[in-house]
Amino acid sequence: MKYFETRKARIEIIPMIDIMFFLLVFFVMITLHMIPDAGIASRLPTSSTAQAMPKPQITLAVDRDGTIRFEQRSYTPAQLTALIRSKPHADALQVTIAGDKDTSLQLLMRVMDACRAAGVTRIGLAARADGGGGA
């Protein structure tokens, strides 16, 4: 009878594979949250009193020609109102409008009116901080 049997050493690889898949999923999820919501490049106006706002739930881009964009799609004001109304808790949504710096005030007001018609009360305008003291 042998008291000390010689056994071959085994490396368990299954737990290591589980950990690698967990890390892969973790990094994919983190990377997805780092991608910004709006993928439309716009020339935002500058403001010397611009303040940071909490992350909006909806970011709308308004082009110089009045095109309203949300999640890579174009909307009319009526379609935008219907889209916002279809969201759960539309009255509690926070909407940020990112208008091009050459967009007319009338176009921005049309988008605001469409949001208000859907019941949104928290509307912000996006701007870049101006480094100067203002003009």
OpenMM code with the backbone's topology and positions (N, CA, C; nanometers):
from openmm import Vec3, app, unit

residues = "MET LYS TYR PHE GLU THR ARG LYS ALA ARG ILE GLU ILE ILE PRO MET ILE ASP ILE MET PHE PHE LEU LEU VAL PHE PHE VAL MET ILE THR LEU HIS MET ILE PRO ASP ALA GLY ILE ALA SER ARG LEU PRO THR SER SER THR ALA GLN ALA MET PRO LYS PRO GLN ILE THR LEU ALA VAL ASP ARG ASP GLY THR ILE ARG PHE GLU GLN ARG SER TYR THR PRO ALA GLN LEU THR ALA LEU ILE ARG SER LYS PRO HIS ALA ASP ALA LEU GLN VAL THR ILE ALA GLY ASP LYS ASP THR SER LEU GLN LEU LEU MET ARG VAL MET ASP ALA CYS ARG ALA ALA GLY VAL THR ARG ILE GLY LEU ALA ALA ARG ALA ASP GLY GLY GLY GLY ALA".split()
positions = [
    Vec3(0.0823, -0.1160, 0.0000),
    Vec3(0.0000, 0.0000, 0.0000),
    Vec3(0.0885, 0.1248, 0.0000),
    Vec3(0.0500, 0.2192, -0.0871),
    Vec3(0.1282, 0.3415, -0.0989),
    Vec3(0.0584, 0.4535, -0.0232),
    Vec3(0.1340, 0.5196, 0.0596),
    Vec3(0.0770, 0.6329, 0.1308),
    Vec3(0.0750, 0.7588, 0.0440),
    Vec3(0.1778, 0.7755, -0.0313),
    Vec3(0.1881, 0.8936, -0.1172),
    Vec3(0.1878, 0.8473, -0.2608),
    Vec3(0.0713, 0.8532, -0.3198),
    Vec3(0.0624, 0.8155, -0.4601),
    Vec3(0.1028, 0.9346, -0.5447),
    Vec3(0.1732, 0.9089, -0.6469),
    Vec3(0.2092, 1.0170, -0.7388),
    Vec3(0.0958, 1.0356, -0.8380),
    Vec3(0.0441, 1.1544, -0.8411),
    Vec3(-0.0654, 1.1857, -0.9327),
    Vec3(-0.0183, 1.2934, -1.0295),
    Vec3(-0.0738, 1.2878, -1.1461),
    Vec3(-0.0414, 1.3900, -1.2442),
    Vec3(-0.1147, 1.5192, -1.2078),
    Vec3(-0.0447, 1.6306, -1.2217),
    Vec3(-0.1073, 1.7602, -1.1950),
    Vec3(-0.2019, 1.7942, -1.3093),
    Vec3(-0.3197, 1.8488, -1.2720),
    Vec3(-0.4180, 1.8876, -1.3727),
    Vec3(-0.4485, 2.0358, -1.3586),
    Vec3(-0.4598, 2.0997, -1.4694),
    Vec3(-0.4985, 2.2403, -1.4692),
    Vec3(-0.6436, 2.2469, -1.5151),
    Vec3(-0.7276, 2.2974, -1.4276),
    Vec3(-0.8689, 2.3108, -1.4616),
    Vec3(-0.8862, 2.4357, -1.5473),
    Vec3(-0.9285, 2.4197, -1.6700),
    Vec3(-0.9395, 2.5312, -1.7637),
    Vec3(-1.0813, 2.5873, -1.7732),
    Vec3(-1.1810, 2.5108, -1.7331),
    Vec3(-1.3201, 2.5556, -1.7452),
    Vec3(-1.3467, 2.6820, -1.6624),
    Vec3(-1.3047, 2.6905, -1.5356),
    Vec3(-1.3283, 2.8161, -1.4619),
    Vec3(-1.2577, 2.9360, -1.5256),
    Vec3(-1.1422, 2.9135, -1.5840),
    Vec3(-1.0704, 3.0226, -1.6487),
    Vec3(-1.1476, 3.0725, -1.7715),
    Vec3(-1.2081, 2.9829, -1.8464),
    Vec3(-1.2886, 3.0223, -1.9623),
    Vec3(-1.4105, 3.1013, -1.9167),
    Vec3(-1.4731, 3.0600, -1.8074),
    Vec3(-1.5877, 3.1327, -1.7537),
    Vec3(-1.5489, 3.2761, -1.7165),
    Vec3(-1.4351, 3.2912, -1.6535),
    Vec3(-1.3895, 3.4243, -1.6139),
    Vec3(-1.3601, 3.5094, -1.7363),
    Vec3(-1.3010, 3.4514, -1.8391),
    Vec3(-1.2705, 3.5268, -1.9607),
    Vec3(-1.3983, 3.5730, -2.0297),
    Vec3(-1.5020, 3.4886, -2.0355),
    Vec3(-1.6283, 3.5295, -2.0951),
    Vec3(-1.6954, 3.6396, -2.0123),
    Vec3(-1.6861, 3.6292, -1.8811),
    Vec3(-1.7411, 3.7322, -1.7944),
    Vec3(-1.6716, 3.8660, -1.8209),
    Vec3(-1.5394, 3.8665, -1.8305),
    Vec3(-1.4656, 3.9898, -1.8583),
    Vec3(-1.5012, 4.0458, -1.9958),
    Vec3(-1.5180, 3.9593, -2.0940),
    Vec3(-1.5546, 4.0034, -2.2275),
    Vec3(-1.6907, 4.0738, -2.2252),
    Vec3(-1.7880, 4.0142, -2.1602),
    Vec3(-1.9214, 4.0745, -2.1505),
    Vec3(-1.9145, 4.2064, -2.0752),
    Vec3(-1.8384, 4.2099, -1.9683),
    Vec3(-1.8244, 4.3313, -1.8889),
    Vec3(-1.7687, 4.4458, -1.9737),
    Vec3(-1.6614, 4.4218, -2.0477),
    Vec3(-1.6005, 4.5271, -2.1284),
    Vec3(-1.6895, 4.5684, -2.2449),
    Vec3(-1.7635, 4.4764, -2.3024),
    Vec3(-1.8563, 4.5126, -2.4095),
    Vec3(-1.9657, 4.6044, -2.3554),
    Vec3(-2.0206, 4.5715, -2.2396),
    Vec3(-2.1268, 4.6544, -2.1817),
    Vec3(-2.0748, 4.7942, -2.1447),
    Vec3(-1.9568, 4.8016, -2.0895),
    Vec3(-1.8986, 4.9311, -2.0548),
    Vec3(-1.8736, 5.0132, -2.1802),
    Vec3(-1.8231, 4.9510, -2.2845),
    Vec3(-1.7961, 5.0219, -2.4092),
    Vec3(-1.9241, 5.0746, -2.4718),
    Vec3(-2.0319, 4.9995, -2.4649),
    Vec3(-2.1587, 5.0449, -2.5212),
    Vec3(-2.2115, 5.1675, -2.4485),
    Vec3(-2.1872, 5.1773, -2.3189),
    Vec3(-2.2336, 5.2933, -2.2436),
    Vec3(-2.1458, 5.4148, -2.2674),
    Vec3(-2.0265, 5.3956, -2.3224),
    Vec3(-1.9383, 5.5074, -2.3492),
    Vec3(-1.9683, 5.5734, -2.4833),
    Vec3(-2.0434, 5.5080, -2.5697),
    Vec3(-2.0749, 5.5633, -2.6999),
    Vec3(-2.1804, 5.6723, -2.6816),
    Vec3(-2.1563, 5.7929, -2.7350),
    Vec3(-2.2552, 5.9001, -2.7163),
    Vec3(-2.3853, 5.8701, -2.7893),
    Vec3(-2.4940, 5.9310, -2.7370),
    Vec3(-2.6262, 5.9089, -2.7952),
    Vec3(-2.6394, 5.9687, -2.9339),
    Vec3(-2.6009, 6.0905, -2.9498),
    Vec3(-2.6207, 6.1589, -3.0770),
    Vec3(-2.4976, 6.1421, -3.1635),
    Vec3(-2.5162, 6.0853, -3.2794),
    Vec3(-2.4047, 6.0651, -3.3712),
    Vec3(-2.4041, 6.1657, -3.4833),
    Vec3(-2.4760, 6.2747, -3.4673),
    Vec3(-2.4855, 6.3754, -3.5713),
    Vec3(-2.3963, 6.4925, -3.5328),
    Vec3(-2.3059, 6.5262, -3.6219),
    Vec3(-2.2166, 6.6378, -3.5945),
    Vec3(-2.2917, 6.7680, -3.6208),
    Vec3(-2.2862, 6.8568, -3.5260),
    Vec3(-2.3503, 6.9864, -3.5443),
    Vec3(-2.2597, 7.0934, -3.4859),
    Vec3(-2.2725, 7.2115, -3.5390),
    Vec3(-2.1951, 7.3249, -3.4897),
    Vec3(-2.2808, 7.3966, -3.3866),
    Vec3(-2.2598, 7.3646, -3.2609),
    Vec3(-2.3405, 7.4230, -3.1542),
    Vec3(-2.3030, 7.5688, -3.1335),
    Vec3(-2.4007, 7.6507, -3.0986),
    Vec3(-2.3684, 7.7893, -3.0642),
    Vec3(-2.2912, 7.7934, -2.9334),
    Vec3(-2.2228, 7.9031, -2.9096),
    Vec3(-2.1465, 7.9170, -2.7859),
    Vec3(-2.2202, 8.0094, -2.6899),
    Vec3(-2.1942, 7.9899, -2.5624),
    Vec3(-2.2556, 8.0724, -2.4587),
    Vec3(-2.1573, 8.0875, -2.3440),
    Vec3(-2.1461, 8.2082, -2.2923),
    Vec3(-2.0553, 8.2297, -2.1799),
    Vec3(-2.1161, 8.1825, -2.0484),
    Vec3(-2.2464, 8.1549, -2.0475),
    Vec3(-2.3129, 8.1101, -1.9252),
    Vec3(-2.3610, 7.9656, -1.9362),
    Vec3(-2.3041, 7.8884, -2.0302),
    Vec3(-2.3456, 7.7485, -2.0475),
    Vec3(-2.3119, 7.6694, -1.9225),
    Vec3(-2.4042, 7.5819, -1.8828),
    Vec3(-2.3854, 7.4986, -1.7645),
    Vec3(-2.4029, 7.3531, -1.8022),
    Vec3(-2.3363, 7.2668, -1.7286),
    Vec3(-2.3527, 7.1232, -1.7504),
    Vec3(-2.4898, 7.0812, -1.6995),
    Vec3(-2.5564, 6.9945, -1.7761),
    Vec3(-2.6881, 6.9443, -1.7377),
    Vec3(-2.6777, 6.7944, -1.7172),
    Vec3(-2.7713, 6.7358, -1.6416),
    Vec3(-2.7719, 6.5903, -1.6321),
    Vec3(-2.7982, 6.5305, -1.7706),
    Vec3(-2.7585, 6.4077, -1.7872),
    Vec3(-2.7728, 6.3418, -1.9171),
    Vec3(-2.9198, 6.3378, -1.9582),
    Vec3(-2.9518, 6.3943, -2.0760),
    Vec3(-3.0913, 6.3945, -2.1185),
    Vec3(-3.1354, 6.2565, -2.1660),
    Vec3(-3.2648, 6.2315, -2.1574),
    Vec3(-3.3164, 6.1046, -2.2072),
    Vec3(-3.3348, 6.1095, -2.3578),
    Vec3(-3.3616, 6.2276, -2.4113),
    Vec3(-3.3795, 6.2443, -2.5554),
    Vec3(-3.2963, 6.3642, -2.5997),
    Vec3(-3.2124, 6.3452, -2.7001),
    Vec3(-3.1364, 6.4540, -2.7583),
    Vec3(-3.1785, 6.4698, -2.9031),
    Vec3(-3.2305, 6.5860, -2.9364),
    Vec3(-3.2770, 6.6149, -3.0710),
    Vec3(-3.1779, 6.7076, -3.1389),
    Vec3(-3.1474, 6.6809, -3.2645),
    Vec3(-3.0607, 6.7680, -3.3426),
    Vec3(-3.1469, 6.8392, -3.4466),
    Vec3(-3.1291, 6.9699, -3.4575),
    Vec3(-3.2042, 7.0492, -3.5546),
    Vec3(-3.1034, 7.1141, -3.6490),
    Vec3(-3.1169, 7.0811, -3.7786),
    Vec3(-3.0276, 7.1368, -3.8796),
    Vec3(-3.0717, 7.2771, -3.9194),
    Vec3(-2.9877, 7.3418, -3.9949),
    Vec3(-3.0152, 7.4766, -4.0432),
    Vec3(-3.1415, 7.4818, -4.1288),
    Vec3(-3.1700, 7.3728, -4.2023),
    Vec3(-3.2878, 7.3702, -4.2893),
    Vec3(-3.4142, 7.3237, -4.2166),
    Vec3(-3.4070, 7.2978, -4.0870),
    Vec3(-3.5241, 7.2615, -4.0084),
    Vec3(-3.5456, 7.1128, -3.9920),
    Vec3(-3.4533, 7.0298, -4.0355),
    Vec3(-3.4651, 6.8855, -4.0206),
    Vec3(-3.4427, 6.8478, -3.8747),
    Vec3(-3.5372, 6.7738, -3.8181),
    Vec3(-3.5277, 6.7274, -3.6797),
    Vec3(-3.4773, 6.5843, -3.6825),
    Vec3(-3.3685, 6.5571, -3.6127),
    Vec3(-3.3108, 6.4225, -3.6124),
    Vec3(-3.3060, 6.3678, -3.4707),
    Vec3(-3.3431, 6.2386, -3.4616),
    Vec3(-3.3337, 6.1649, -3.3354),
    Vec3(-3.2987, 6.0217, -3.3699),
    Vec3(-3.1887, 5.9721, -3.3134),
    Vec3(-3.1409, 5.8357, -3.3363),
    Vec3(-3.1295, 5.8041, -3.4857),
    Vec3(-3.0603, 5.8908, -3.5576),
    Vec3(-3.0274, 5.8715, -3.6998),
    Vec3(-3.1488, 5.8767, -3.7926),
    Vec3(-3.2642, 5.9219, -3.7464),
    Vec3(-3.3836, 5.9319, -3.8306),
    Vec3(-3.4355, 6.0740, -3.8282),
    Vec3(-3.4977, 6.1150, -3.9391),
    Vec3(-3.5557, 6.2491, -3.9504),
    Vec3(-3.7041, 6.2436, -3.9159),
    Vec3(-3.7524, 6.3506, -3.8506),
    Vec3(-3.8914, 6.3585, -3.8084),
    Vec3(-3.9477, 6.4963, -3.8421),
    Vec3(-4.0776, 6.4998, -3.8659),
    Vec3(-4.1498, 6.6264, -3.8736),
    Vec3(-4.1939, 6.6600, -3.7316),
    Vec3(-4.2358, 6.7829, -3.7056),
    Vec3(-4.2827, 6.8144, -3.5700),
    Vec3(-4.3990, 6.7255, -3.5247),
    Vec3(-4.4911, 6.6925, -3.6151),
    Vec3(-4.6041, 6.6063, -3.5770),
    Vec3(-4.5559, 6.4646, -3.5436),
    Vec3(-4.4620, 6.4135, -3.6228),
    Vec3(-4.4071, 6.2801, -3.5953),
    Vec3(-4.3301, 6.2810, -3.4638),
    Vec3(-4.2605, 6.3904, -3.4354),
    Vec3(-4.1854, 6.4017, -3.3105),
    Vec3(-4.2803, 6.4002, -3.1906),
    Vec3(-4.3908, 6.4722, -3.2007),
    Vec3(-4.4901, 6.4726, -3.0923),
    Vec3(-4.5440, 6.3319, -3.0684),
    Vec3(-4.5756, 6.2606, -3.1765),
    Vec3(-4.6272, 6.1242, -3.1629),
    Vec3(-4.5219, 6.0317, -3.1032),
    Vec3(-4.3957, 6.0490, -3.1431),
    Vec3(-4.2877, 5.9654, -3.0896),
    Vec3(-4.2713, 5.9872, -2.9400),
    Vec3(-4.2721, 6.1116, -2.8973),
    Vec3(-4.2532, 6.1410, -2.7543),
    Vec3(-4.3730, 6.0925, -2.6732),
    Vec3(-4.4930, 6.1082, -2.7274),
    Vec3(-4.6118, 6.0591, -2.6565),
    Vec3(-4.6092, 5.9082, -2.6395),
    Vec3(-4.5444, 5.8365, -2.7327),
    Vec3(-4.5395, 5.6900, -2.7239),
    Vec3(-4.4416, 5.6415, -2.6174),
    Vec3(-4.3542, 5.7296, -2.5708),
    Vec3(-4.2576, 5.6916, -2.4668),
    Vec3(-4.3295, 5.6819, -2.3322),
    Vec3(-4.2855, 5.5888, -2.2469),
    Vec3(-4.3454, 5.5828, -2.1133),
    Vec3(-4.3066, 5.7063, -2.0315),
    Vec3(-4.3999, 5.7588, -1.9564),
    Vec3(-4.3790, 5.8763, -1.8711),
    Vec3(-4.3269, 5.9950, -1.9525),
    Vec3(-4.3969, 6.0271, -2.0599),
    Vec3(-4.3546, 6.1366, -2.1479),
    Vec3(-4.3470, 6.2694, -2.0742),
    Vec3(-4.4311, 6.2884, -1.9736),
    Vec3(-4.4297, 6.4151, -1.9006),
    Vec3(-4.3063, 6.4307, -1.8126),
    Vec3(-4.2359, 6.3221, -1.7833),
    Vec3(-4.1166, 6.3281, -1.6994),
    Vec3(-3.9871, 6.3231, -1.7803),
    Vec3(-3.9975, 6.3202, -1.9118),
    Vec3(-3.8771, 6.3132, -1.9952),
    Vec3(-3.8016, 6.4452, -1.9932),
    Vec3(-3.6709, 6.4349, -2.0087),
    Vec3(-3.5873, 6.5528, -2.0229),
    Vec3(-3.5359, 6.5540, -2.1661),
    Vec3(-3.5653, 6.6594, -2.2393),
    Vec3(-3.5282, 6.6707, -2.3806),
    Vec3(-3.4257, 6.7818, -2.3958),
    Vec3(-3.3200, 6.7548, -2.4708),
    Vec3(-3.2208, 6.8562, -2.5037),
    Vec3(-3.2228, 6.8764, -2.6541),
    Vec3(-3.2308, 7.0018, -2.6956),
    Vec3(-3.2326, 7.0348, -2.8375),
    Vec3(-3.0961, 7.0903, -2.8740),
    Vec3(-3.0295, 7.0235, -2.9672),
    Vec3(-2.8980, 7.0664, -3.0154),
    Vec3(-2.9170, 7.1266, -3.1532),
    Vec3(-2.9351, 7.2569, -3.1570),
    Vec3(-2.9556, 7.3257, -3.2837),
    Vec3(-2.8238, 7.3728, -3.3406),
    Vec3(-2.8119, 7.3670, -3.4722),
    Vec3(-2.6951, 7.4203, -3.5403),
    Vec3(-2.6875, 7.5706, -3.5111),
    Vec3(-2.5682, 7.6269, -3.5107),
    Vec3(-2.5585, 7.7681, -3.4737),
    Vec3(-2.6226, 7.8600, -3.5775),
    Vec3(-2.6486, 7.8086, -3.6974),
    Vec3(-2.7166, 7.8886, -3.7990),
    Vec3(-2.8666, 7.8601, -3.8052),
    Vec3(-2.9176, 7.7781, -3.7156),
    Vec3(-3.0604, 7.7468, -3.7125),
    Vec3(-3.1373, 7.8681, -3.6614),
    Vec3(-3.2486, 7.8965, -3.7266),
    Vec3(-3.3273, 8.0129, -3.6845),
    Vec3(-3.4015, 7.9827, -3.5546),
    Vec3(-3.4322, 8.0874, -3.4838),
    Vec3(-3.5045, 8.0739, -3.3578),
    Vec3(-3.6441, 8.0170, -3.3821),
    Vec3(-3.7042, 8.0491, -3.4947),
    Vec3(-3.8374, 7.9978, -3.5259),
    Vec3(-3.8368, 7.8457, -3.5378),
    Vec3(-3.7318, 7.7876, -3.5968),
    Vec3(-3.7228, 7.6419, -3.6083),
    Vec3(-3.7084, 7.5776, -3.4708),
    Vec3(-3.6283, 7.6392, -3.3838),
    Vec3(-3.6125, 7.5859, -3.2482),
    Vec3(-3.7442, 7.5940, -3.1713),
    Vec3(-3.8169, 7.7019, -3.1897),
    Vec3(-3.9462, 7.7157, -3.1219),
    Vec3(-4.0461, 7.6122, -3.1733),
    Vec3(-4.0396, 7.5787, -3.3007),
    Vec3(-4.1290, 7.4770, -3.3563),
    Vec3(-4.1011, 7.3408, -3.2910),
    Vec3(-3.9735, 7.3097, -3.2693),
    Vec3(-3.9379, 7.1834, -3.2036),
    Vec3(-3.9817, 7.1855, -3.0575),
    Vec3(-3.9622, 7.2986, -2.9903),
    Vec3(-4.0065, 7.3105, -2.8514),
    Vec3(-4.1577, 7.2945, -2.8404),
    Vec3(-4.2302, 7.3551, -2.9336),
    Vec3(-4.3762, 7.3418, -2.9318),
    Vec3(-4.4193, 7.1975, -2.9524),
    Vec3(-4.3481, 7.1244, -3.0401),
    Vec3(-4.3803, 6.9832, -3.0629),
    Vec3(-4.3557, 6.9022, -2.9360),
    Vec3(-4.2493, 6.9355, -2.8637),
    Vec3(-4.2196, 6.8650, -2.7383),
    Vec3(-4.3240, 6.8987, -2.6316),
    Vec3(-4.3595, 7.0242, -2.6227),
    Vec3(-4.4589, 7.0645, -2.5229),
    Vec3(-4.5955, 7.0058, -2.5535),
    Vec3(-4.6274, 6.9899, -2.6828),
    Vec3(-4.7557, 6.9291, -2.7198),
    Vec3(-4.7616, 6.7836, -2.6741),
    Vec3(-4.6446, 6.7197, -2.6605),
    Vec3(-4.6388, 6.5813, -2.6136),
    Vec3(-4.6395, 6.5732, -2.4613),
    Vec3(-4.6326, 6.6879, -2.3930),
    Vec3(-4.6373, 6.6888, -2.2473),
    Vec3(-4.5029, 6.7081, -2.1801),
    Vec3(-4.3967, 6.7309, -2.2557),
    Vec3(-4.2632, 6.7495, -2.1978),
    Vec3(-4.2533, 6.8899, -2.1394),
    Vec3(-4.2042, 6.9003, -2.0174),
    Vec3(-4.1870, 7.0306, -1.9532),
    Vec3(-4.0406, 7.0648, -1.9299),
    Vec3(-3.9523, 6.9651, -1.9356),
    Vec3(-3.8095, 6.9899, -1.9117),
    Vec3(-3.7367, 6.9865, -2.0460),
    Vec3(-3.7117, 7.1052, -2.1015),
    Vec3(-3.6471, 7.1180, -2.2316),
    Vec3(-3.5236, 7.2052, -2.2141),
    Vec3(-3.4111, 7.1594, -2.2672),
    Vec3(-3.2873, 7.2360, -2.2602),
    Vec3(-3.2307, 7.2584, -2.3988),
    Vec3(-3.1491, 7.3630, -2.4126),
    Vec3(-3.0811, 7.3909, -2.5385),
    Vec3(-2.9332, 7.3615, -2.5197),
    Vec3(-2.8751, 7.2866, -2.6126),
    Vec3(-2.7335, 7.2522, -2.6050),
    Vec3(-2.6497, 7.3679, -2.6562),
    Vec3(-2.5372, 7.3938, -2.5897),
    Vec3(-2.4441, 7.4983, -2.6304),
    Vec3(-2.3056, 7.4589, -2.5846),
    Vec3(-2.2068, 7.5088, -2.6558),
    Vec3(-2.0682, 7.4909, -2.6133),
    Vec3(-2.0306, 7.6066, -2.5236),
    Vec3(-1.9484, 7.5771, -2.4239),
    Vec3(-1.9039, 7.6842, -2.3340),
    Vec3(-1.8097, 7.7759, -2.4091),
    Vec3(-1.8321, 7.9060, -2.3961),
    Vec3(-1.7488, 8.0059, -2.4598),
    Vec3(-1.6388, 8.0418, -2.3616),
    Vec3(-1.5159, 8.0386, -2.4081),
    Vec3(-1.4035, 8.0660, -2.3200),
    Vec3(-1.3942, 8.2103, -2.2765),
    Vec3(-1.4515, 8.3019, -2.3556),
    Vec3(-1.4412, 8.4449, -2.3256),
    Vec3(-1.5425, 8.4896, -2.2230),
    Vec3(-1.5405, 8.6181, -2.1980),
    Vec3(-1.6322, 8.6774, -2.1005),
    Vec3(-1.7647, 8.7170, -2.1606),
    Vec3(-1.7868, 8.6871, -2.2853),
    Vec3(-1.9141, 8.7230, -2.3486),
    Vec3(-1.9006, 8.8524, -2.4245),
    Vec3(-1.9981, 8.8781, -2.5110),
    Vec3(-1.9905, 8.9997, -2.5905),
    Vec3(-2.1107, 9.0869, -2.5667),
] * unit.nanometer
topology = app.Topology()
chain = topology.addChain("A")
for resn in residues:
    res = topology.addResidue(resn, chain)
    for name in ("N", "CA", "C"):
        topology.addAtom(name, app.Element.getBySymbol(name[0]), res)
